[in-house]
Amino acid sequence: MRTNKSVLKKTSNKALTKNDIFDLETHKKLENKLDKAIQKYVSSCLRASAKVSTPSSLKLYSHLVDRVERVLFTEILEYNGGNKSKSAILMGINRKTLSSKLKELDKTKRNTDK
């Protein structure tokens, strides 16, 4: 995936477009792969829930969102050398939102590690 770091410097608080960040053909291919992976994951969870007496205990939505956010934040922070401001701009969210989400994910991870 081709990216352009100089775009981040030029735009500061301006919203970034897909053309600024991704080769659109590669982006579409990755988007399709992601959709298929999510579909497989959800189907697998639904099959598993049929075997459990309390399917609501799976908390499918929150579990899936946590996993996606964890990967998204990790990859974008790594790309930006840990810079939360640049990462937040790239994701189109506020820096404070990113920081609070990171704390929330860390707390969730610690609870599941116990």
VENHU-V522895 format. One record per backbone hydrogen bond with DSSP energy under -0.5 kcal/mol. NH is the residue of the N-H (numbers start at 1). CO is the residue of the C=O. If there is no record, write none. Layout:
NH/CO ; NH/CO
This chain:
7/4 ; 8/4 ; 8/5 ; 9/5 ; 10/6 ; 11/7 ; 12/8 ; 14/11 ; 20/17 ; 21/17 ; 22/18 ; 24/22 ; 27/23 ; 28/24 ; 29/25 ; 30/26 ; 31/27 ; 32/28 ; 33/29 ; 34/30 ; 35/31 ; 36/32 ; 37/33 ; 38/34 ; 39/35 ; 40/36 ; 41/37 ; 42/38 ; 43/39 ; 44/40 ; 45/41 ; 46/42 ; 47/43 ; 48/44 ; 49/45 ; 50/46 ; 51/48 ; 52/49 ; 57/54 ; 58/55 ; 59/56 ; 63/59 ; 64/60 ; 65/61 ; 66/62 ; 67/63 ; 68/64 ; 69/65 ; 70/66 ; 71/67 ; 72/68 ; 73/69 ; 74/70 ; 75/71 ; 76/72 ; 77/73 ; 78/74 ; 79/75 ; 80/76 ; 81/78 ; 82/77 ; 83/80 ; 84/82 ; 87/83 ; 88/84 ; 89/85 ; 90/86 ; 91/87 ; 92/88 ; 92/89 ; 93/88 ; 98/94 ; 99/95 ; 100/96 ; 101/97 ; 102/98 ; 103/99 ; 104/100 ; 105/101 ; 106/102 ; 107/103 ; 108/104 ; 109/105 ; 110/106 ; 111/107 ; 112/108 ; 113/109 ; 114/110
